[in-house]
């Protein structure tokens, strides 16, 4: 049976009273007292008021293929757009009670015309979307800051495989559902769920409706935002994913300051390290990011990073893959100062790097082609970490929306010619004659968007 990856919501299945029992045993305390059983209830009573349910309403534009025999009557269009209303449910987390900030997944509120946030005490607020990032699947909402409760953020870089965690959300619209389990893995990437992947994996009892909910530790501190599951036909097989709280915090800070995410860029091409490559490069580390090429005048070049280097850690936190490095760099933002641990000629050293801005330029789309009006393009990266062009916004019902472009798309080529920046995309479109085919990466799919 084909395995499907679906965005839904992370829960977790394991009996956490074992933790209390083990700690009590180590301290010489009986597993159970006469008056009280070990329980997570005190922690949850403090934490659950910060977890909200989110209901959305909006319209989606779908495109219907016109049969060949009818194309004469419709002016020979490729597709006919249709607007269809939709409703959805998800979860969110209050991260700042004084400002009314609520974090959720981008896919929960994407294309929503109305966003309603409901608290555990029954109060409801209409929310304003301050900003979002489709590539990392984060959105920031704002509600009236009236007697709210927020959740404290943990340092997700300190998580370890085996740590106990609790997921809180609203699966199937069932408010305030709590599940439990452990951290199964860290730094998960290559799942093609989003453009930038650095997930916490947990043995989650996962159901629809938990997207955007909280993954907390036993102190009730937020370690992740639940975002996706892996399983046949969307069912639970105990593999769920959450966006680390540190990554979320970096993205939210950028949205608050700039109204958008301004990605950091290191300026290298590379791939994962395995045992064979480590042996060939005389490296004691069998994991990390191998540097194939360094872009001239990039942040990496200015810091002295060379092709053949193996990057094993960022800011003291070890790396498992090139994709993990790419996600961490992108989320830290332009201008961030980071310390990279590299291995060169078998010797370890630290390198200080100031990240560049990923958006080398931002062009007026309509200047490239009238059919692109309503879209915003910035220079960024594709799934493999190669330079490409990201679509950061598509205005509803605009010409760009009508040809099929979506927020989060990554344009990697024009008429099968590779592009690496907004300027090279503009040049390729100017050189093209007749029909223009944009090579687009969308999630884990590759497709063409046709401009006539």
Secondary structure, 3 states (H helix, E strand, C coil): CCCEEECCCCCCCCCCHHHHHHHHHHCCCCCCCCCCCCCCHHHHHHHHHHEEEEEEEEEEEEEEECCHHHCCCCCCCCEEEEEEEEEEEEEEEEEECCCCEEEECHHHHCCEEEEEEECCCCCEEECEEEEEECCCCEEEEECCCCCCCCCCECCHHHCCCCCEEEEEECHHHCCCEEEEEEEEEEEECCCCCCCCCCEEEECCCCCCCCCCCEEECCCCCEEEEEEEEEEHHHCCCCCEEEEEHHHHHHHHHHHHHHCCCCCEECCEEEEECCHHHHHHCCCCCCCCEEEEEECCCCHHHHHCCCCCCEEEEECCEECCCHHHHHHHHHHHCCCCEEEEEEEECCEEEEEEEECEECCCCCCEHHHHCHHHCCEEEEEEECCCCCEEEEEEEECCCCHHHHHCCCCCCEEEEECCEECCCHHHHHHHHHHCCCCEEEEEEECCEEEEEEEC
